[in-house]
Amino acid sequence: MFFLCGSSSVGENEESFTRKTYDFVVPFATTLSKINPAIIFIYVSGNRTDSTEQGKVMWARVKGRTENALLQLPFKAQYNFRPAIMKATKGQVNVKLIYKIMGPIIAPFVAAKTLKLSKVGRAMIHAVSKGYPKSILEVDDILKLAE
């Protein structure tokens, strides 16, 4: 199962972002794991997510706490995808204006960490169909799995 719901942390405080992230995702996944533990659950987190849950960056702590809780659930497999900068794809809708503006400006400086949405999607499909030895997939893992 692909779990692709979520929101940006831009303009959010920790309490609000926790409600929209941890408090929404973990109970949903917990219920799902009870209904069908044979599911492969994929959660889209983010580059630099903080698995220690102790760092200074609010969104990274919340995402880290969410990933850690998901990894404890009895799914057949559970993958946390941590893409970095996403390139908008032609025809893609609901791209925030800030990403439309900043993406092309910063992309040349971080080309190795830039992913097309199509690559992330292909990697997700391959994670389900072929599996992957790691539960936390960073940019290099996503690119490798997308091949």
N, C-alpha and C positions, 0 to 999 in steps of 0.2 A: 504494500500500500504506500502510495506517495502522499505525504502530508505537506501540503504547500500553502497552508494558511499562515498568516502572520502579518506583522506590520513593522514599519521602520521605527527605530528608537528616536529619530530626530524629533526634538521638542517634547519628549516624554520624560517623566520622572520615574524613579525606580518602581514605585508602587504601581503606577499605571502600566508600565511596560511588563512588569511581572504578571499582572492580571491578564494581559493580552498574549503573553508568551507562556510562561510556566503554568499558570493557573488554568489556562485553556487547553494546552497541549497534553500535559501529563494526565489529567483525569480522562480525557478522550482516549489516549493511548492505553491507559490502564484498563478501561472498559473494553476496548477492542481486544486487548491481549487475553482477557477473560473469555470473550466470545469466541475468539479464534487464535490461539497461540501459534498456529502454523503460518501466520502472516509474516511477510518480510516488511518491516516498517522503515521508511526513509524519512528523515527529518532534515530540512534545510536550515542550517544554523548560520555560521558566518566565519570568515577568515579571522583569526586571532581570538576566537572564542576561548574563554578562560575556564578550563576544566578544574582548576583549583578552587574556583568560586571566591577567590580572595583578592583579585586585582583591583586596580583603581577605576577601570572602565566599567560603568554600570551595565551596559547592554551585554558586554562580554561575560560578566559574572552571571547574569540572568540566563543567558544562552548556555553557559557551562553547567549551571544547576539543572537546566532542562535536559541537556544531553545526558548528564550523569543519571538522572532519574529514569530516562528512557532506556538506558543501557541495563538497568536492573529488571526490566520487564521480561517476561518469558516468551518473547517472540522467537520465531524460527531464526531470524536474523534482524538486526537493527543497525542501520547505517546513519551516521551524522555527516552530512555533506557540508563542507566549509568553503564555499566559493568566495572569491575575493571580488574584484571589480568585474561587473557584468557588462558586456557590450550589448547594447540594445540591438535587436534583430529587426530587419525590415518587416513592417506589418505588426510589430509588437505594440500592444496597447497598455495603458495604465503605467507608463514610465514616468516617474516623478521628474518635474522640470529640472531640478538640481542635477539629476543624473544625466539628462540630455545635454546640459551645459558642461558639466564637469567631466563627464566620461571621455569625450574626445580630447579634452585639454590634458588630462593626466595620463591617459592610456599610453602615450609614447614612453613615459618614464617608468611605467610598471608593466610593460608588455608581457613579461613572463608570468604575471599574476592575473592577467585579464582572460576572462572566459566568455565564450559565446553561450547564450542560453541553450542553443541546440546541442552543444557539447555536454552541458550539465544534464540535459534530458537523456541523451544517449548513454551517458555514464550511469544514470539511474536505472535505465532499462537493463543495462548489462549487469548491474549489481544484483538485480532481481533474477535475471536469467542465468548468469554465470557465477555469481557470488564474488566476494572479494575478501582477502585475508585480514583486512583492518576494518574496525567499526567506525573510526573517525577518518574521513577522507578529506585531506587538504587539496589544494589546487593541483599539485603534481599527481596525486592519486586520481583525481577526477579526470585529468587529461589522459592518463594511462588507461583508465577504465573506459573512456569514451572511444578508444581506438577500435 
